[in-house]
Amino acid sequence: MNSPYIEVSGVSKRFGTQQVLDDMNFTVRRGEIVGLLGPNGSGKTTMIRLLNGVILPDAGSISVGGHNPAVEGDPIRRKSGILTEGAGMYHELTGLQNLEFFAKLYGVRDQKRLYELLEQFDLTAHMHKLAGTYSTGMKKRLGLAKALLHRPELLFLDEPTNGLDPEGIQLVMKYIRELNRTEGTTILLCSHVLHQIQEVCHEFIFMEYGKVIEQGTNREIESKYVTETVLRVETGLQINADRFAGVSVRRVGDEVLEFRLPNKDGISPLLQAILQKSWVHEAVITNRDLEALYFKVRGEQHE
Ligand SMILES: Nc1ncnc2c1ncn2[C@@H]1O[C@H](COP(=O)(O)OP(=O)(O)OP(=O)(O)O)[C@@H](O)[C@H]1O
């Protein structure tokens, strides 16, 4: 098991009278992609700013790669890259000039790196245009190129796919996965779009009201919260009771039935029983994707 790269323990932060973070505790292991998830205003961006040493916690301790961001922000910023929501670009400079500016700031001397990143993010044809004229997707991709200039070992991504079209989302997600796989980059990713990050993250941290309400892999959270299997089946089967083959069932569409089983072992016998009477076009478990888990975890917090 990898050692913790980020350790957050008992961290609280207040702005005026508003308690934004309240006793936050979590760890991120080296080389992992971790999703930080929570509703608007739950404190995700504030947490990233604390990890970068941009603001200071009121209580608790933080370690990032062995450094305390409150007093050692510089070494952390040297080995980390950050993509914020606004991407922080100079609109009156071209894409290339922006990268040149930040390359100088980060002490990146290798000019090839700039062109390599422009190419990687499909920006070569646009590098001489002013960044202010870029589309949202292009700005986001330029922001990523900037964050990666100095080959950081840690990457903070705040809503990396906001405002991107489906193609842009795919490009960014593919790059995140590849970067992690080939360079072992540790990535902390904030997002609302759960189905997009489900595939790329190794672990998830669910936040609410400035607290961590759950942390784990999809499988760990699933085994803790999912006590039954909900199977949606597209079939021509006609039912006239609320059970079929001993399994609870209800109709949810013209040719769609929803079955509730105690566990996955019952799926094959159920499908066999259906197939003896009718056709089946699709069968999907609907209650274990990240979105379903997220609502389940949040729901249990409110009970
Ligand atoms: N510098 C600040 N001064 C005062 N209040 C702040 C400051 N920064 C953040 N807040 C407040 O802290 C709360 C959490 O904000 P934060 O941006 O961390 O949430 P978030 O989870 O990232 O939200 P979103 O998903 O909308 O980006 C909000 O109510 C916000 O108004």
The ligand as an SDF file (V2000), in Angstrom:
LIG
                    3D

 31 33  0  0  0  0  0  0  0  0999 V2000
  -12.3820   34.2210    0.9180 N   0  0  0  0  0  0  0  0  0  0  0  0
  -13.6220   33.9610    1.3460 C   0  0  0  0  0  0  0  0  0  0  0  0
  -14.2590   34.8300    2.1550 N   0  0  0  0  0  0  0  0  0  0  0  0
  -15.5110   34.5660    2.6130 C   0  0  0  0  0  0  0  0  0  0  0  0
  -16.1890   33.4480    2.3280 N   0  0  0  0  0  0  0  0  0  0  0  0
  -15.5970   32.5320    1.5440 C   0  0  0  0  0  0  0  0  0  0  0  0
  -14.2860   32.7390    1.0120 C   0  0  0  0  0  0  0  0  0  0  0  0
  -13.9620   31.6470    0.2680 N   0  0  0  0  0  0  0  0  0  0  0  0
  -15.0210   30.8100    0.3360 C   0  0  0  0  0  0  0  0  0  0  0  0
  -16.0010   31.3230    1.0920 N   0  0  0  0  0  0  0  0  0  0  0  0
  -17.2920   30.6810    1.4120 C   0  0  0  0  0  0  0  0  0  0  0  0
  -17.0080   29.3560    1.8240 O   0  0  0  0  0  0  0  0  0  0  0  0
  -18.0160   28.4500    1.3700 C   0  0  0  0  0  0  0  0  0  0  0  0
  -17.3510   27.2980    0.6510 C   0  0  0  0  0  0  0  0  0  0  0  0
  -16.8110   27.7450   -0.5590 O   0  0  0  0  0  0  0  0  0  0  0  0
  -15.9540   26.8240   -1.5170 P   0  0  0  0  0  0  0  0  0  0  0  0
  -15.6620   27.6170   -2.7510 O   0  0  0  0  0  0  0  0  0  0  0  0
  -14.8230   26.2440   -0.7830 O   0  0  0  0  0  0  0  0  0  0  0  0
  -17.0030   25.6720   -1.8350 O   0  0  0  0  0  0  0  0  0  0  0  0
  -16.9900   24.5960   -2.9880 P   0  0  0  0  0  0  0  0  0  0  0  0
  -17.3470   23.3040   -2.3510 O   0  0  0  0  0  0  0  0  0  0  0  0
  -15.7200   24.6610   -3.7530 O   0  0  0  0  0  0  0  0  0  0  0  0
  -18.1860   25.1090   -3.8810 O   0  0  0  0  0  0  0  0  0  0  0  0
  -18.4450   24.9930   -5.4510 P   0  0  0  0  0  0  0  0  0  0  0  0
  -18.7730   23.5770   -5.7080 O   0  0  0  0  0  0  0  0  0  0  0  0
  -19.6200   25.8880   -5.6420 O   0  0  0  0  0  0  0  0  0  0  0  0
  -17.2090   25.4700   -6.1580 O   0  0  0  0  0  0  0  0  0  0  0  0
  -18.9570   29.2690    0.4980 C   0  0  0  0  0  0  0  0  0  0  0  0
  -20.1060   29.5760    1.2580 O   0  0  0  0  0  0  0  0  0  0  0  0
  -18.1580   30.5260    0.1810 C   0  0  0  0  0  0  0  0  0  0  0  0
  -19.0150   31.6290    0.0190 O   0  0  0  0  0  0  0  0  0  0  0  0
  1  2  1  0
  2  3  1  0
  2  7  2  0
  3  4  2  0
  4  5  1  0
  5  6  2  0
  6  7  1  0
  6 10  1  0
  7  8  1  0
  8  9  2  0
  9 10  1  0
 10 11  1  0
 11 12  1  0
 11 30  1  0
 12 13  1  0
 13 14  1  0
 13 28  1  0
 14 15  1  0
 15 16  1  0
 16 17  2  0
 16 18  1  0
 16 19  1  0
 19 20  1  0
 20 21  2  0
 20 22  1  0
 20 23  1  0
 23 24  1  0
 24 25  2  0
 24 26  1  0
 24 27  1  0
 28 29  1  0
 28 30  1  0
 30 31  1  0
M  END
$$$$
